[in-house]
Amino acid sequence: MESSSTVVCVRLRPASRKETGVRCVRPEGDNCIHFTNPDKSLSAYPYDKVYGEDVTQEQVFQDCRHIVSSVLNGYNGTILAYGQTGSGKTHTLIGSVSEPSLRGMVPRAVQALGQGIAADTTGAEYEVRISVVETYCERIRDLLDPSRDNLQVKQDASGAIFIEGALEAQVGSEDQLVEVMHTGLAARTVAGVLGGQRSAAH
């Protein structure tokens, strides 16, 4: 996949115990999904990459690793998960931080960032600051200081985008990165929604 452009991927999760009947979506190779319409006809939708139900967290992250490398080289990088409640965003982004094989993209990226800095032999100096915020019901809240609510996205004179008022914690090691991330994730909003599901902010 291209390392310098926007890449759109689809990840299919396994059916839950409550989901019965015929699946209407299935992967067709690595770059397409087939959707079965109500009249039984098929619609094909191409993507840069399609991850089937059996793809691991590590396999998904390997396709995102170049983003971390780009950040270490001074470029901005973004990993974004989008989908309805219950589609698997939290599993893909966060996963189980305490279970190495189930860790999501965020803890893996944090780990790779720390390892990349530690392995650098150029003599470059790094300053790593981390903010942990959530967007929920169209409001941005600082998870490192939950009293900072309804924050605003701004653009500075150089064109850089930032969240005004978000706390930035300076960290000096991989362990500190992980600790700050854990602190933020523990303050996330989880609310009930229709159908008895749980909706988590991201």
Z-matrix of the N, CA and C atoms (Angstrom, degrees):
N
C 1 1.464
C 2 1.523 1 109.82
N 3 1.341 2 116.68 1 151.54
C 4 1.448 3 121.16 2 -179.51
C 5 1.529 4 109.95 3 -64.91
N 6 1.353 5 115.88 4 140.50
C 7 1.455 6 120.73 5 -178.63
C 8 1.524 7 112.54 6 -97.43
N 9 1.337 8 119.03 7 -4.78
C 10 1.455 9 120.70 8 -174.58
C 11 1.529 10 112.49 9 -122.44
N 12 1.318 11 117.67 10 18.23
C 13 1.456 12 120.31 11 -178.95
C 14 1.522 13 109.77 12 -139.82
N 15 1.325 14 115.29 13 174.08
C 16 1.458 15 120.42 14 176.62
C 17 1.520 16 109.44 15 -75.41
N 18 1.315 17 115.88 16 130.22
C 19 1.461 18 122.43 17 -179.96
C 20 1.526 19 107.77 18 -118.96
N 21 1.318 20 116.88 19 129.25
C 22 1.466 21 121.87 20 -179.41
C 23 1.528 22 108.78 21 -110.63
N 24 1.321 23 114.91 22 121.20
C 25 1.467 24 121.13 23 -178.23
C 26 1.524 25 109.73 24 -122.15
N 27 1.316 26 115.98 25 158.36
C 28 1.458 27 122.53 26 175.42
C 29 1.524 28 108.05 27 -124.53
N 30 1.329 29 115.79 28 133.65
C 31 1.460 30 120.23 29 175.16
C 32 1.525 31 108.85 30 -119.12
N 33 1.314 32 116.67 31 125.59
C 34 1.459 33 121.89 32 -179.97
C 35 1.521 34 109.25 33 -96.66
N 36 1.306 35 116.60 34 129.66
C 37 1.467 36 119.70 35 178.50
C 38 1.521 37 109.86 36 -97.56
N 39 1.340 38 117.14 37 158.04
C 40 1.475 39 119.81 38 176.09
C 41 1.525 40 110.89 39 -65.10
N 42 1.311 41 116.11 40 156.05
C 43 1.463 42 120.75 41 176.91
C 44 1.522 43 109.87 42 -69.03
N 45 1.319 44 116.61 43 144.93
C 46 1.462 45 120.78 44 175.99
C 47 1.522 46 109.53 45 -83.93
N 48 1.322 47 115.49 46 172.18
C 49 1.468 48 120.14 47 -179.72
C 50 1.527 49 111.41 48 -64.03
N 51 1.334 50 116.88 49 -26.35
C 52 1.457 51 120.54 50 -178.74
C 53 1.520 52 112.52 51 -81.79
N 54 1.314 53 117.37 52 -13.93
C 55 1.464 54 121.08 53 -176.45
C 56 1.523 55 109.89 54 -95.32
N 57 1.304 56 115.62 55 113.43
C 58 1.458 57 120.82 56 -178.13
C 59 1.524 58 109.82 57 -120.40
N 60 1.307 59 115.28 58 166.54
C 61 1.458 60 118.96 59 177.89
C 62 1.519 61 111.83 60 96.62
N 63 1.306 62 115.72 61 -171.81
C 64 1.452 63 122.57 62 -175.54
C 65 1.523 64 110.36 63 -80.06
N 66 1.319 65 116.30 64 137.12
C 67 1.464 66 120.51 65 176.60
C 68 1.520 67 109.17 66 -72.19
N 69 1.314 68 117.13 67 136.99
C 70 1.464 69 120.81 68 -179.03
C 71 1.524 70 112.38 69 -96.64
N 72 1.340 71 117.41 70 -8.62
C 73 1.463 72 121.47 71 -179.96
C 74 1.514 73 109.18 72 -127.22
N 75 1.320 74 116.46 73 135.09
C 76 1.464 75 120.27 74 175.77
C 77 1.522 76 109.13 75 -147.53
N 78 1.328 77 116.43 76 148.99
C 79 1.469 78 119.08 77 179.05
C 80 1.522 79 110.87 78 -73.74
N 81 1.302 80 115.59 79 146.59
C 82 1.458 81 122.20 80 175.02
C 83 1.528 82 106.50 81 -127.50
N 84 1.331 83 115.24 82 90.23
C 85 1.459 84 119.94 83 -173.87
C 86 1.518 85 110.81 84 77.55
N 87 1.333 86 116.20 85 -162.01
C 88 1.464 87 121.49 86 -176.31
C 89 1.519 88 113.52 87 -92.39
N 90 1.340 89 117.74 88 -5.28
C 91 1.462 90 119.05 89 -171.80
C 92 1.522 91 114.42 90 -134.64
N 93 1.341 92 117.30 91 17.55
C 94 1.460 93 118.68 92 -176.62
C 95 1.526 94 109.95 93 -153.90
N 96 1.340 95 115.86 94 146.85
C 97 1.457 96 120.05 95 170.33
C 98 1.523 97 108.36 96 -122.05
N 99 1.325 98 115.11 97 147.35
C 100 1.460 99 121.91 98 175.30
C 101 1.523 100 108.92 99 -106.98
N 102 1.327 101 115.06 100 131.64
C 103 1.456 102 121.64 101 178.27
C 104 1.518 103 108.71 102 -112.92
N 105 1.348 104 116.18 103 127.60
C 106 1.454 105 121.16 104 178.26
C 107 1.521 106 109.56 105 -88.18
N 108 1.312 107 116.23 106 114.37
C 109 1.458 108 121.90 107 -178.77
C 110 1.533 109 110.69 108 -74.42
N 111 1.337 110 116.91 109 164.31
C 112 1.474 111 119.86 110 178.81
C 113 1.524 112 113.57 111 -54.93
N 114 1.344 113 118.37 112 -29.99
C 115 1.465 114 120.77 113 179.22
C 116 1.532 115 112.44 114 -88.11
N 117 1.340 116 115.91 115 12.09
C 118 1.468 117 124.37 116 177.09
C 119 1.531 118 113.75 117 76.49
N 120 1.327 119 117.46 118 0.38
C 121 1.464 120 118.93 119 175.16
C 122 1.527 121 109.17 120 -75.95
N 123 1.327 122 116.38 121 160.39
C 124 1.459 123 121.69 122 -177.79
C 125 1.527 124 110.68 123 -107.18
N 126 1.327 125 114.90 124 139.45
C 127 1.455 126 121.39 125 171.74
C 128 1.519 127 107.76 126 -117.77
N 129 1.326 128 117.08 127 135.62
C 130 1.461 129 121.98 128 -179.06
C 131 1.529 130 109.74 129 -105.81
N 132 1.338 131 116.04 130 135.85
C 133 1.449 132 121.83 131 179.51
C 134 1.524 133 109.35 132 -128.21
N 135 1.337 134 117.52 133 115.07
C 136 1.468 135 120.19 134 -178.92
C 137 1.531 136 112.20 135 -84.57
N 138 1.327 137 115.75 136 145.88
C 139 1.467 138 122.72 137 176.23
C 140 1.525 139 108.42 138 -139.08
N 141 1.322 140 115.18 139 168.56
C 142 1.461 141 118.61 140 176.85
C 143 1.530 142 111.44 141 -67.26
N 144 1.338 143 116.04 142 -33.27
C 145 1.459 144 120.21 143 178.69
C 146 1.516 145 108.57 144 -157.16
N 147 1.322 146 116.13 145 139.87
C 148 1.459 147 122.30 146 175.48
C 149 1.525 148 108.24 147 -120.52
N 150 1.336 149 115.51 148 125.96
C 151 1.459 150 121.51 149 177.91
C 152 1.520 151 109.01 150 -104.28
N 153 1.307 152 116.53 151 122.35
C 154 1.458 153 120.98 152 178.97
C 155 1.514 154 112.30 153 -77.08
N 156 1.316 155 115.80 154 179.38
C 157 1.467 156 121.77 155 -174.78
C 158 1.530 157 113.17 156 -64.92
N 159 1.330 158 117.58 157 -24.53
C 160 1.464 159 120.48 158 -175.43
C 161 1.528 160 113.14 159 -94.83
N 162 1.324 161 117.87 160 4.15
C 163 1.467 162 120.79 161 -179.44
C 164 1.529 163 109.83 162 -74.56
N 165 1.331 164 117.02 163 136.98
C 166 1.467 165 122.10 164 -176.57
C 167 1.526 166 111.44 165 -87.22
N 168 1.321 167 114.72 166 165.12
C 169 1.465 168 120.46 167 175.54
C 170 1.530 169 110.47 168 -59.62
N 171 1.323 170 117.04 169 -41.13
C 172 1.461 171 121.07 170 -179.15
C 173 1.522 172 110.94 171 -62.65
N 174 1.317 173 117.95 172 -40.29
C 175 1.462 174 120.86 173 179.60
C 176 1.522 175 111.52 174 -64.36
N 177 1.326 176 116.37 175 -40.31
C 178 1.460 177 119.32 176 177.99
C 179 1.523 178 109.88 177 -65.63
N 180 1.327 179 116.99 178 -43.06
C 181 1.469 180 119.21 179 -177.44
C 182 1.519 181 112.25 180 -65.54
N 183 1.308 182 118.00 181 -33.97
C 184 1.456 183 119.27 182 -179.97
C 185 1.531 184 111.55 183 -58.40
N 186 1.330 185 116.95 184 -30.72
C 187 1.458 186 120.35 185 177.08
C 188 1.528 187 112.10 186 -79.86
N 189 1.342 188 116.49 187 -9.26
C 190 1.472 189 120.97 188 177.86
C 191 1.528 190 112.28 189 -106.34
N 192 1.321 191 116.60 190 -8.91
C 193 1.468 192 120.08 191 -172.90
C 194 1.526 193 112.55 192 -58.75
N 195 1.341 194 116.61 193 -33.67
C 196 1.470 195 119.14 194 -179.03
C 197 1.524 196 111.60 195 -62.27
N 198 1.338 197 117.40 196 -23.66
C 199 1.465 198 119.95 197 178.35
C 200 1.523 199 110.01 198 -66.52
N 201 1.336 200 116.49 199 -42.16
C 202 1.466 201 120.63 200 177.08
C 203 1.520 202 110.18 201 -63.12
N 204 1.331 203 116.88 202 -42.46
C 205 1.460 204 120.48 203 178.65
C 206 1.527 205 110.72 204 -60.73
N 207 1.326 206 116.75 205 -39.46
C 208 1.464 207 120.65 206 178.95
C 209 1.520 208 111.35 207 -65.06
N 210 1.339 209 116.77 208 -39.05
C 211 1.465 210 120.56 209 177.87
C 212 1.522 211 110.31 210 -61.44
N 213 1.328 212 117.16 211 -42.07
C 214 1.462 213 120.60 212 178.63
C 215 1.525 214 111.73 213 -65.06
N 216 1.331 215 116.60 214 -21.35
C 217 1.463 216 121.20 215 177.54
C 218 1.524 217 112.72 216 -94.31
N 219 1.344 218 116.46 217 7.47
C 220 1.457 219 120.07 218 173.40
C 221 1.512 220 116.15 219 97.84
N 222 1.328 221 117.58 220 10.05
C 223 1.462 222 120.75 221 -179.38
C 224 1.523 223 110.64 222 -103.12
N 225 1.329 224 116.20 223 155.03
C 226 1.455 225 120.67 224 173.50
C 227 1.526 226 109.49 225 -76.46
N 228 1.311 227 116.01 226 147.38
C 229 1.463 228 120.76 227 176.97
C 230 1.511 229 110.41 228 -144.41
N 231 1.331 230 116.58 229 143.99
C 232 1.460 231 121.27 230 -178.33
C 233 1.517 232 110.37 231 -136.63
N 234 1.340 233 115.75 232 134.86
C 235 1.460 234 122.32 233 170.33
C 236 1.523 235 105.84 234 -118.68
N 237 1.328 236 116.87 235 117.21
C 238 1.457 237 122.10 236 -173.53
C 239 1.523 238 109.79 237 -123.62
N 240 1.332 239 115.92 238 131.59
C 241 1.467 240 121.02 239 174.91
C 242 1.522 241 108.58 240 -111.59
N 243 1.316 242 115.95 241 132.94
C 244 1.470 243 121.07 242 -177.97
C 245 1.521 244 108.92 243 -132.74
N 246 1.322 245 116.87 244 137.28
C 247 1.459 246 120.27 245 177.82
C 248 1.514 247 110.75 246 168.70
N 249 1.313 248 116.31 247 167.49
C 250 1.460 249 120.45 248 -178.94
C 251 1.520 250 110.67 249 -74.44
N 252 1.325 251 116.13 250 168.95
C 253 1.456 252 121.47 251 178.31
C 254 1.523 253 110.14 252 -57.03
N 255 1.334 254 115.47 253 130.66
C 256 1.454 255 120.66 254 178.17
C 257 1.514 256 114.58 255 88.65
N 258 1.329 257 117.47 256 3.13
C 259 1.468 258 119.47 257 -177.17
C 260 1.520 259 113.41 258 -83.00
N 261 1.328 260 117.57 259 -12.47
C 262 1.461 261 120.01 260 176.03
C 263 1.513 262 115.55 261 110.18
N 264 1.331 263 118.13 262 16.28
C 265 1.469 264 120.81 263 -179.66
C 266 1.525 265 111.62 264 -61.86
N 267 1.328 266 116.48 265 -47.84
C 268 1.463 267 120.21 266 -177.48
C 269 1.521 268 110.80 267 -63.79
N 270 1.325 269 117.30 268 -40.03
C 271 1.458 270 120.33 269 178.68
C 272 1.525 271 110.57 270 -62.24
N 273 1.330 272 117.00 271 -44.22
C 274 1.458 273 119.90 272 -178.66
C 275 1.520 274 111.76 273 -69.31
N 276 1.317 275 117.73 274 -43.95
C 277 1.461 276 120.32 275 -176.83
C 278 1.521 277 113.22 276 -76.96
N 279 1.321 278 117.47 277 -44.54
C 280 1.467 279 121.68 278 -173.31
C 281 1.518 280 111.80 279 -108.36
N 282 1.337 281 116.55 280 -50.11
C 283 1.461 282 120.12 281 -177.43
C 284 1.513 283 111.37 282 64.50
N 285 1.325 284 115.63 283 -147.58
C 286 1.460 285 122.13 284 175.94
C 287 1.526 286 107.80 285 -108.16
N 288 1.328 287 115.86 286 106.33
C 289 1.465 288 120.33 287 -175.33
C 290 1.522 289 111.21 288 -64.39
N 291 1.338 290 116.93 289 -30.46
C 292 1.459 291 120.50 290 -177.42
C 293 1.522 292 113.04 291 -82.13
N 294 1.331 293 117.92 292 -13.05
C 295 1.468 294 122.08 293 -179.88
C 296 1.525 295 108.54 294 -110.99
N 297 1.352 296 117.88 295 106.44
C 298 1.471 297 120.49 296 -172.34
C 299 1.514 298 114.99 297 -51.78
N 300 1.326 299 118.61 298 -42.00
C 301 1.467 300 119.75 299 -176.11
C 302 1.521 301 112.72 300 -71.55
N 303 1.342 302 117.22 301 -18.98
C 304 1.466 303 121.21 302 -177.24
C 305 1.524 304 113.26 303 -105.29
N 306 1.324 305 117.48 304 4.44
C 307 1.455 306 119.85 305 179.04
C 308 1.524 307 110.72 306 -61.91
N 309 1.339 308 115.42 307 140.10
C 310 1.450 309 120.15 308 -178.30
C 311 1.515 310 113.09 309 -86.32
N 312 1.340 311 115.70 310 -168.65
C 313 1.456 312 120.84 311 -174.64
C 314 1.520 313 112.50 312 -66.78
N 315 1.337 314 118.22 313 -37.01
C 316 1.467 315 120.33 314 -176.96
C 317 1.526 316 111.56 315 -65.89
N 318 1.340 317 120.65 316 -54.81
C 319 1.465 318 118.31 317 178.67
C 320 1.526 319 113.22 318 -62.66
N 321 1.317 320 117.76 319 -32.65
C 322 1.467 321 119.81 320 177.55
C 323 1.530 322 110.82 321 -68.70
N 324 1.330 323 116.72 322 -38.76
C 325 1.463 324 120.02 323 177.91
C 326 1.520 325 111.26 324 -66.77
N 327 1.337 326 116.41 325 -40.27
C 328 1.462 327 120.80 326 177.20
C 329 1.531 328 110.25 327 -61.18
N 330 1.326 329 115.93 328 -44.47
C 331 1.463 330 120.11 329 179.30
C 332 1.526 331 110.68 330 -63.45
N 333 1.332 332 117.16 331 -44.98
C 334 1.462 333 120.63 332 -179.07
C 335 1.525 334 111.03 333 -65.49
N 336 1.328 335 117.42 334 -35.09
C 337 1.457 336 120.77 335 177.33
C 338 1.526 337 110.53 336 -63.40
N 339 1.330 338 116.27 337 -46.76
C 340 1.466 339 120.27 338 178.21
C 341 1.515 340 112.04 339 -61.66
N 342 1.320 341 116.74 340 -42.30
C 343 1.457 342 120.54 341 179.68
C 344 1.520 343 111.13 342 -65.98
N 345 1.337 344 116.77 343 -38.91
C 346 1.457 345 120.36 344 179.64
C 347 1.513 346 112.49 345 -64.52
N 348 1.318 347 116.39 346 -40.34
C 349 1.470 348 120.54 347 178.25
C 350 1.527 349 110.06 348 -66.47
N 351 1.342 350 116.48 349 -43.56
C 352 1.466 351 120.33 350 -178.82
C 353 1.525 352 111.91 351 -64.70
N 354 1.337 353 116.92 352 -31.29
C 355 1.463 354 120.84 353 -176.41
C 356 1.529 355 113.37 354 -85.82
N 357 1.343 356 117.35 355 -8.77
C 358 1.465 357 120.21 356 -175.95
C 359 1.536 358 110.64 357 -68.72
N 360 1.315 359 116.82 358 130.90
C 361 1.474 360 122.02 359 -178.72
C 362 1.522 361 112.03 360 -116.86
N 363 1.331 362 117.08 361 13.67
C 364 1.467 363 119.84 362 -176.36
C 365 1.519 364 112.30 363 -84.13
N 366 1.329 365 116.75 364 -11.08
C 367 1.456 366 119.52 365 -176.06
C 368 1.512 367 113.28 366 85.80
N 369 1.324 368 116.81 367 4.28
C 370 1.464 369 120.37 368 178.70
C 371 1.522 370 110.52 369 -65.90
N 372 1.331 371 115.82 370 148.49
C 373 1.456 372 121.17 371 177.08
C 374 1.521 373 109.03 372 -102.94
N 375 1.325 374 115.37 373 132.99
C 376 1.464 375 121.17 374 -178.60
C 377 1.520 376 109.60 375 -113.64
N 378 1.308 377 115.26 376 139.25
C 379 1.461 378 121.24 377 170.17
C 380 1.518 379 106.97 378 -122.41
N 381 1.321 380 116.03 379 115.52
C 382 1.457 381 121.02 380 -176.00
C 383 1.526 382 109.21 381 -109.69
N 384 1.314 383 115.55 382 121.12
C 385 1.466 384 121.58 383 175.56
C 386 1.523 385 107.81 384 -123.86
N 387 1.301 386 115.94 385 137.61
C 388 1.459 387 120.36 386 -176.04
C 389 1.528 388 110.45 387 -125.26
N 390 1.308 389 115.16 388 134.44
C 391 1.465 390 122.22 389 171.53
C 392 1.516 391 107.41 390 -115.23
N 393 1.313 392 116.64 391 145.37
C 394 1.463 393 121.42 392 176.59
C 395 1.529 394 107.04 393 -127.60
N 396 1.322 395 115.72 394 110.24
C 397 1.461 396 120.50 395 -178.75
C 398 1.522 397 109.28 396 -127.23
N 399 1.312 398 115.84 397 161.26
C 400 1.460 399 120.52 398 175.15
C 401 1.522 400 109.16 399 -125.40
N 402 1.311 401 115.26 400 149.00
C 403 1.457 402 121.96 401 171.20
C 404 1.519 403 107.31 402 -112.33
N 405 1.320 404 116.70 403 118.44
C 406 1.459 405 121.01 404 -178.42
C 407 1.518 406 108.46 405 -145.87
N 408 1.313 407 116.71 406 128.39
C 409 1.463 408 121.75 407 -177.07
C 410 1.529 409 110.81 408 53.58
N 411 1.349 410 115.00 409 40.57
C 412 1.459 411 123.04 410 176.31
C 413 1.519 412 113.24 411 63.56
N 414 1.323 413 117.77 412 23.37
C 415 1.460 414 122.21 413 175.10
C 416 1.523 415 108.25 414 -122.70
N 417 1.330 416 115.53 415 141.18
C 418 1.458 417 121.26 416 178.12
C 419 1.521 418 108.47 417 -102.65
N 420 1.335 419 115.96 418 126.51
C 421 1.464 420 121.20 419 -178.19
C 422 1.524 421 109.11 420 -125.17
N 423 1.319 422 116.02 421 140.02
C 424 1.462 423 122.44 422 179.86
C 425 1.529 424 108.90 423 -81.59
N 426 1.323 425 117.35 424 116.81
C 427 1.461 426 120.46 425 -177.81
C 428 1.525 427 112.91 426 -80.95
N 429 1.324 428 117.95 427 -14.65
C 430 1.464 429 120.26 428 174.81
C 431 1.527 430 110.56 429 -85.52
N 432 1.319 431 116.88 430 -18.25
C 433 1.462 432 123.67 431 174.82
C 434 1.527 433 107.35 432 -148.38
N 435 1.356 434 117.03 433 81.22
C 436 1.471 435 121.07 434 -173.67
C 437 1.519 436 115.17 435 -57.29
N 438 1.340 437 118.39 436 -13.03
C 439 1.467 438 119.54 437 176.72
C 440 1.531 439 110.82 438 -71.08
N 441 1.334 440 116.97 439 -17.22
C 442 1.467 441 121.04 440 177.49
C 443 1.526 442 107.91 441 -87.40
N 444 1.316 443 115.26 442 97.73
C 445 1.462 444 121.45 443 -172.97
C 446 1.525 445 110.15 444 -118.27
N 447 1.327 446 115.67 445 158.87
C 448 1.459 447 122.84 446 178.25
C 449 1.538 448 111.88 447 55.64
N 450 1.326 449 115.81 448 46.39
C 451 1.461 450 121.00 449 178.97
C 452 1.522 451 110.28 450 -71.93
N 453 1.332 452 116.07 451 159.20
C 454 1.454 453 121.31 452 -175.49
C 455 1.526 454 111.40 453 -116.76
N 456 1.335 455 115.93 454 141.63
C 457 1.461 456 121.58 455 174.89
C 458 1.525 457 107.91 456 -82.76
N 459 1.344 458 115.80 457 128.88
C 460 1.456 459 121.23 458 -177.23
C 461 1.530 460 110.18 459 -126.84
N 462 1.323 461 114.78 460 168.78
C 463 1.467 462 121.71 461 175.85
C 464 1.516 463 107.99 462 -128.36
N 465 1.360 464 116.47 463 128.55
C 466 1.456 465 119.16 464 -178.65
C 467 1.529 466 110.94 465 -85.25
N 468 1.336 467 116.08 466 -178.21
C 469 1.461 468 121.33 467 -175.01
C 470 1.526 469 113.17 468 -62.60
N 471 1.331 470 116.40 469 -26.24
C 472 1.468 471 119.93 470 -179.52
C 473 1.524 472 112.63 471 -86.88
N 474 1.341 473 116.14 472 -4.26
C 475 1.458 474 120.22 473 -179.89
C 476 1.511 475 113.98 474 96.59
N 477 1.341 476 117.20 475 -1.93
C 478 1.466 477 120.87 476 -179.38
C 479 1.536 478 109.96 477 -73.62
N 480 1.325 479 115.86 478 142.30
C 481 1.459 480 122.20 479 179.62
C 482 1.531 481 109.19 480 -94.69
N 483 1.337 482 115.74 481 136.47
C 484 1.467 483 119.75 482 177.76
C 485 1.516 484 109.13 483 -148.43
N 486 1.331 485 115.54 484 164.37
C 487 1.466 486 121.47 485 177.19
C 488 1.523 487 107.78 486 -102.86
N 489 1.309 488 115.08 487 111.42
C 490 1.462 489 120.69 488 -175.37
C 491 1.529 490 110.97 489 -65.09
N 492 1.332 491 115.81 490 126.94
C 493 1.451 492 120.79 491 176.38
C 494 1.511 493 115.45 492 89.77
N 495 1.335 494 118.51 493 -4.23
C 496 1.464 495 120.79 494 179.58
C 497 1.525 496 110.39 495 -73.26
N 498 1.305 497 116.20 496 134.06
C 499 1.459 498 121.14 497 178.91
C 500 1.525 499 110.10 498 -67.37
N 501 1.322 500 116.87 499 135.14
C 502 1.457 501 121.98 500 176.68
C 503 1.524 502 108.15 501 -115.31
N 504 1.317 503 116.62 502 113.78
C 505 1.460 504 122.06 503 179.54
C 506 1.516 505 109.20 504 -92.63
N 507 1.325 506 117.23 505 123.65
C 508 1.457 507 120.98 506 178.06
C 509 1.526 508 109.01 507 -83.18
N 510 1.327 509 116.53 508 130.69
C 511 1.462 510 121.52 509 -177.38
C 512 1.523 511 109.32 510 -126.46
N 513 1.330 512 115.26 511 149.98
C 514 1.451 513 119.53 512 -176.08
C 515 1.504 514 115.05 513 -121.31
N 516 1.335 515 116.99 514 4.18
C 517 1.465 516 119.45 515 -179.33
C 518 1.521 517 109.05 516 -154.80
N 519 1.340 518 115.67 517 165.09
C 520 1.457 519 120.95 518 176.98
C 521 1.519 520 110.97 519 -61.19
N 522 1.336 521 116.98 520 -39.92
C 523 1.464 522 120.36 521 179.92
C 524 1.522 523 111.12 522 -61.68
N 525 1.340 524 116.58 523 -40.59
C 526 1.463 525 119.85 524 178.66
C 527 1.520 526 110.99 525 -67.33
N 528 1.337 527 117.15 526 -38.52
C 529 1.459 528 120.82 527 176.26
C 530 1.525 529 110.75 528 -57.26
N 531 1.321 530 115.56 529 -48.91
C 532 1.464 531 120.77 530 -178.09
C 533 1.525 532 110.57 531 -64.80
N 534 1.342 533 117.09 532 -39.53
C 535 1.461 534 120.69 533 -179.10
C 536 1.529 535 111.04 534 -63.46
N 537 1.335 536 117.11 535 -44.21
C 538 1.462 537 120.41 536 179.21
C 539 1.525 538 110.36 537 -64.36
N 540 1.317 539 115.70 538 -41.30
C 541 1.461 540 119.67 539 179.35
C 542 1.531 541 110.52 540 -61.76
N 543 1.333 542 117.44 541 -43.84
C 544 1.461 543 121.21 542 179.11
C 545 1.527 544 110.66 543 -61.00
N 546 1.342 545 116.31 544 -41.99
C 547 1.466 546 120.40 545 179.36
C 548 1.522 547 110.48 546 -58.77
N 549 1.318 548 116.20 547 -45.23
C 550 1.457 549 119.88 548 -179.87
C 551 1.515 550 112.95 549 -66.20
N 552 1.329 551 116.79 550 -45.64
C 553 1.463 552 120.31 551 -177.38
C 554 1.521 553 111.87 552 -62.96
N 555 1.327 554 117.06 553 -30.13
C 556 1.465 555 120.52 554 -179.52
C 557 1.522 556 111.85 555 -67.50
N 558 1.338 557 117.19 556 -18.34
C 559 1.468 558 120.71 557 -177.26
C 560 1.521 559 112.65 558 -100.29
N 561 1.338 560 117.52 559 8.10
C 562 1.461 561 119.53 560 -178.30
C 563 1.521 562 111.96 561 -64.55
N 564 1.323 563 115.14 562 150.96
C 565 1.462 564 122.18 563 176.91
C 566 1.517 565 109.45 564 -83.17
N 567 1.332 566 116.32 565 130.13
C 568 1.457 567 121.26 566 172.48
C 569 1.515 568 106.92 567 -128.53
N 570 1.325 569 116.55 568 120.61
C 571 1.459 570 121.21 569 -174.59
C 572 1.516 571 111.10 570 -127.77
N 573 1.322 572 116.06 571 155.16
C 574 1.446 573 120.48 572 176.51
C 575 1.514 574 111.30 573 -76.88
N 576 1.329 575 117.23 574 145.85
C 577 1.459 576 122.04 575 176.28
C 578 1.519 577 108.46 576 -131.57
N 579 1.317 578 116.42 577 177.70
C 580 1.456 579 120.11 578 -179.37
C 581 1.520 580 111.18 579 -60.06
N 582 1.322 581 115.44 580 145.57
C 583 1.455 582 120.12 581 177.95
C 584 1.510 583 113.02 582 88.62
N 585 1.333 584 117.49 583 3.27
C 586 1.453 585 120.02 584 177.46
C 587 1.511 586 113.59 585 79.57
N 588 1.345 587 118.44 586 6.90
C 589 1.454 588 120.71 587 178.22
C 590 1.522 589 109.52 588 -82.37
N 591 1.327 590 114.73 589 171.49
C 592 1.452 591 120.30 590 178.13
C 593 1.518 592 108.34 591 -114.44
N 594 1.318 593 116.26 592 136.79
C 595 1.461 594 121.78 593 -179.29
C 596 1.511 595 108.74 594 -111.27
N 597 1.353 596 116.51 595 121.82
C 598 1.449 597 121.21 596 -179.31
C 599 1.518 598 109.92 597 -108.07
N 600 1.338 599 115.53 598 139.65
C 601 1.455 600 119.99 599 177.44
C 602 1.514 601 109.94 600 -76.36
N 603 1.344 602 116.02 601 157.00
C 604 1.452 603 121.83 602 179.32
C 605 1.520 604 110.05 603 -133.91
